[in-house]
Amino acid sequence: MKRTHGPYRFVGSVLAALCIAAACVPGGCRERAATPSEGENEVKKQDRLGRQVKLVEACIVGTHAYQVKLHKKSGEGDPAAFGDQGMTDAQLDALVEAQKTLLAAEAGAVKKWVEDGGASPAATAVKTLLDADLKLDGRLPVNAAADVLEGKPPGSGTWVRVRALASLLQVCLEVNRDGDVLQEMCRLYEPLGLLVGPSDLGIEDSNRAFLEVGTEIAQRSCDAPVKTTRGAWQIALRKVQNWSIKHRGVGPAEYADEVLARDDIKPLIPKIKALPPERILFLGHSFTGPDHWSTLAPMNEILRAAFAKLNPAIVVGRMGHGGMSASQARDRFLKDALAWKPDRVFVVVVVGSDADYAAMEEMSRKFKEIGCETACFDTLHPTRTSWVNPSREKLVAAAKASGLVVLEVGDQLAAHPERRDFVCLDGIHMRPSYHKFMAGELLKYLIEAKSR
């Protein structure tokens, strides 16, 4: 039987459940009337939760309107679930714009509206989205996810938190919007306690567990204008899990503690504390970026956090962008990098053409002119044949020509006991175990470099 849900179905059901809960306590119903202050507190609590529900459902409606437009454009997806329900393109566009207005709101203002109610741009946007009364088919990916997650494990979480997680997964399936829309939703949800990862509902934080859950959701989902395979759900679950933790401020400091506690690093702590002041710059692609879902912190952020704990006189900076090649690093960042006046530069880029090797030589020479040493890794990806890795022969030749330092980690990566755990689900980026290993190697190199 096909189930059809409207946004107010969830608002009403949650508020009805709250009214029942307010009347009873464990062990039986209350026998005495609540005092006026207790009643006021309970009413306020219900009102607050009701606005949380409305916020989440408004986000779901806005994302659905966008996906309806994707369906109309591509023809992909179940027409019964992603049909426009008689709405014009202009009406759908208005819903998408209302969601943009909501997500652009200041997080504190949205929290105040949820807590106290009242007029606000966020409240107006929420009303616009919910008043559209779009029916949400029970087979939609967002509803399939909520139905599965509600029972993982039985009784875990509240329904609004389940719906909040489902709404994040709904956006995550759109790989072109998980860098902006998803982040804005995380920003609004976090202060309200609605930023939920799978582990917050009792699901084991492992790719194996996420694949099992993703398989269940995929079996319940209808066709959509976005990928809804079990692998797509697995990655979406992993992304939301990591982002939910990152937005809570967990990452570099915790990873730095783990690295500094390693048996091979712990004896070096006095030497780390004794290192002289230095400015270290990373010119890097996404392996050094703080905003990728694959890890809570890349190698350079872990290094920065380690120095913040032990030797704040050492400053670590970063310039770059995802997929950056050596040629792009030179053309877009060399001028700014030289102006930053680093004492040491680590270049973590794609080096795939002769022009890239020439760019590596040029950057190394330019940095050498200001008394700065340039270094790079001989291997970045644990799979030796990966396109991410440079040609060792060409890299060594560039190093000889310009004084570039090549840090040899390839053999250690290949032999590392956690090697199979290094690569994340997309097959390109690296998981935390890799970044923690590389951060340790960087610390060792810096101590060795200063002792030469």
N, C-alpha and C positions, 0 to 999 in steps of 0.2 A: 504494500500500500504506500502510495506516495504521500509524504508529509509536507505540508507547506507551513512555514513559519513567517509571521510578521514581526517587526522589531518590538512591538508592544507586548507580544506574547511573553517575552522574557522579562520585561519590566513588571508586568502584572504578576507573573508567577513568583518572582523573587519577593515582591512586596507582600503577596499573600502568605508566603512561607514565613516571612518575618512576623506577620501578625500572629500566626499560630505559635511561633517560637516565643514571642513576647508573653503569651498567656501561660506558658508551661515552663517548668524547670525539671532537671533530672529527678526522677523518682515520683513524678506526678504533677498535677496542675497546682497553681498557686491558690491558696485558700484565703489570702488577705488581699485587699485592694492596694494597688500601688499608690504611694504618696504622690502629690502633684509634681515634685521634683523628679521622682523616678519616672513618672509618665512622660514628663517633658523630655527627659534624657532618652527614653526609648523612642519617642516620636522623632526626635532629632536624629537618632541613629538610623531609623528607617528612612527618613528623608535623605540622609547622606548616602546611604546605600542605593536608594532609588536613583539618585543622580549619577552615582558610579555606573549603574546599569545602563542608564541613558547614554552616558559618554561612550561606553564600550559599544553599545548597539549602534550608535551614530557612526562610529568609526567603521563598523562592519558594513553598514548601508553605503557609506561613501566609497569604500573599496569595491563593494559589489557593483555600484553604478559604473565605476571605472571599468570593471571587468565585463559588464554588459556592453560597454562601448568597444572593448577589445573583441568581444564575440561578434558584434555587428560588422566590425572592420575585417576580421579574419575568417569568419564563418566557422571557427573552431569552438567546440563546446556544445553541450546539450541545449538545444533551443528552448526546451520547456523550462529549464532551470535558469538560463541566461537570457531569456526573452526580455524585451523592453517593457512588457506589461502595458503597452499603449502609450508609454512616455515618449515624447519627442526628443530629438538630439539636444535641443536647447534645455529641456528639463533635466536630462541626464547630466549635461554640462554644469547646470546650476548645483546639482548635488555634489559633483566632483569639486567645484569651487567652494562649496560650503565646508567640505572636509578640509580643503586647504586652509580656509580661514580658521577652522577649529585647531588644526595642527600648528598654525603659526602663532597661536595665542601664547602669552607668557605662562609658564608652568605654574607660577605662584598664583596667578589670577584664576586659572582653571581650578586649582586646589581650593581657593577661597569660594568659588562658585559651588563646588561639590560640598564643601563644609557648611556653607551658610545660605546658598541659593541666591536669589536676586538677579537683577539684569546684568548682562555682560555679553560681549561679542561671542564668547564661547557658548553661552546659553542659547543665543539666537541661532547659531550654526547648528547646534544639537537639535533644536526644535525644527529647523528647516529639513534636516535629514530624516528625522523620525516622522514628521508630518507627511512625507512623501508616501509612507505606508507601502513601500516595496515589499512584496511577499518573498520570503527567503525559503526556497525549496529545501526540504530536509536532506536532499542528496547533494546539495552544494558542498564543496570542499570544507568551507568554514563550519557548517553544521555537522558534517561527518566527523571532522576533527573533534568538535565539542562532545559529540555523543561517545566517541571512543575514550577521550581523555577524562570524561566524567567518571568513568569506572576504573581509573588507574591510580592507585588501587581503590576498591570500593570506599566511598565516603570521603575521599581525599579532596581537600580544597572546598571552596564555596563555588557556587555556580557562576558568579560574576568573575571570579578568577579564572575559571575554566574558559569562559567566553573571552576574557581578555587574552589568554594565551592563544585561543583559536583565531582571534582577530589579528594577532601578530603573525601567525603562520599563514593566514590568508594573504597578507601582503608579501610575506617572504617567498611565496611561490612565484611572485613576479620579480624575476632577478634584476629587472631594470629599475625597481623602486625600493629595493631593500637597503639602498644607501642614503635615501632621503626620507621618504614617507615612513618607513619602518623606524628610522632613528627619531623622527618627530613624535611618533606614537610612544616610543620608549621614554622619551623626555617627559611627556605628559603623564604617563602611567606611573613612573617610578615614585614621585612624591606621594602618590595615592595608595601605594602598596599593591598596584595592579600590574606591575612589571613582573610577570611570572614566567619562569622557565620550566621545562618538563620535570626537572628534579624537585621543584617546589610542590608538585602534585604527587610525589612519591615514585616517579619513574627513575630508574637507575641512570646515572649520567655516563652512558657508554654508547658508542655507535651501534653496537649489537642490539641494545635495548631500543634505540631509536629506530632501527630498521624493523624490528618486530612491531612496534607501534605504528610506524609508517605503513607497513603492510596491511594492518587492520584498517587504517584510515583509507588507503587506496582502494580497498575492496568495497568500501561504502560510498566513495565519492563518484559522482557522475563525471562525464567528460567535461573539460573546462578549456577556456582559452589560454590556460597556463598548464604546465606539466603537473600531473597528479600521480605519477608513478610512485612506487614505494621508495625508490631512491630519491626522488624529489622531496618527499615528505621527510625522509631521513635527514637530508641536508638542511631542510627548513627547521626541523627540531633541533639540530646541532647549532644552527645559526642563532636561533632565539635563546637557546640555553646559554651560549657564550655571551651574547649581547646583554641578556638579563643580568649576568654577573658583572660584566664590564661597566654597565651603567650604574651599578652600585658602588663603583670605585675599587673593585677588587682586581688585582692584576700584577703590575710590575713589582710592587713592594713584597707581595707574598712570594712571587717567583724568585726575587732576589734572595730572600731568606733561604729558600730551598737550595739555590746555587751555592750560597756562602756556607751552607751546612754540609756540602759534599766533602768526602774524605780527601779528595785531591785539591780542594780549594781552601778548606778550613785552615791549614797551616800557613797559607799565604796572606791571611787577614792582616797581620802586622805590617807586611810589606805593602799591602794595598793602602793602609792608613798612612804609610810613610811616603807614598808617591808625591812628587812635587805638583803644584798647580798646573793644569793643562786644559786646553780647549780641544775637544774631540768632536769631529763632525762626521756624520754618516751621510753619504750621498747614495740614496737607495731607492729601490722599487718597493713593491708591496711587502717583501720579506722584512722590511724595516718600518713599515707603516703602522701606526697605532690604531688604525681604523678598519682592520680586516677581521672578519669573524673567526678565522681559523685558530687564533690564539688570543689569550687575554692580554698578552704583552709580547712584542717582538724582542729579538736579542738586544738591540740597542736600548730599548726602554728598560729592560732588566739590568743592563749595565749601568744606565743612568741611576736607577733606584739603588743599586749596590753602592755606588759612589755617594749618593745622598745620605746613606746610612753611615758610611765609613770614612768618606773623604770628600766633603762638599766642595772643596777647592777645585775638583775636577769636574768640568762642565761638559755635558754631552748634548749635542744638537743634531738635528736631522733636516735634510732638504730632499725632496724627490716626489715621485708619484708612482702609481701602479703601472707595471709593465715598462718601466723606464730603461732605455738602452744607454750604453756609454755615450753614444753620440748625442742623445737627448740631454743627458746629464751635463755634458760640456756646453751645449748650446743654450740650455735654459737656466742652469744653476751655477756655472763656473764663476761668473762675475760676482754673484752674491756670496758664493762660498769663499772666494778670496777676500771679499770685504768683511766677512765674519772673522777673519784672521785666526784660523785654527792652527793648532800645533801639530795635529795629526788628523788625517782623513781616511776613513774606511769607505771604499767604493763597492757597493753591492748592487750590481746592475746586470742587465742582459748584454752579453758580449758575443754577438753572432756573426758579424761581418768584418771585413778588413777595415772598414771605416770606423767600427767600434774599437778595434785594437789601436788604431791610430789616435782615436779620441782618448783612450786610456793613457797612451804615451804623452799626449799633449797636456792632459790634466796633471799628470805626475810631474812633468817639467815645470808647469806653472806654479804648482804648490811648492816645489823644491826651491823655486826662486824666492819665496817668502819664508824659507826655513821650515817648511812643513813636510812631514813624511806622508806618503800615500801608500795605502795597503789595500789588498783585496784577498779573497779566498780562492784557492785553486778549484774548489768544488762547492756548489751551493745546494744541489739536489742529491740525495743519497743514491739515486739511480744514475750510474755513471753515463748512461746514454741519453739522459734527459737534455732537451734543448736549452734548459736553464743554465746548464754548465758551460763554461768556456772551454776552448781548446787549450790543453795544458801547454802544448808546444808553442802556440802563438802567444799565450800569456807570458810564458817564460821569456820569449824573444822581446816582447814589449817591456818586460821588467828590466832586462839587461840594457835596453836602449835608453831607458828613462829613470832608472833607479826605483821603480815600483817594487814594493815588497809584496811577495805572494805568501800568504799564510796557508800552509798545507794541512788541510783537515780531511781531505778525500778518503784516505785510508782509514782514518778513525771513524768517519761516518759509515763507511762500508762495513766495518767490523763491529760497530756499536750494538750491544745487545737489544737496544730499543729501536733499532733501525726500521723495523717493520711498522713501528708506531709513529714514525716521523711525518709521513705524508698525510695530509687531511683528505676529506672526502672528495674534494674537487680534483685531486691528483696532481696539483701544482703547488699549493701553499703548504706551509709546515705547521705541525701541531706543537703544543707547548714543550714536549720532551726535546724536540729539535732546538728550539730557541734557548732553552735552558742550557743545553750542551754547548751551543755556540757562544753564549754569554760567558760560560766558564772558560772557553778557549780564548776569548778576547781578553779576559782578565789575566790569564797566564801570559799571553803575548805582551801585554802592557808592562807587566812586571819584568819580563825578560828583556824588553826593549830598553827599559830604564837601567837595567843592570849591565848593559853592554858597554 
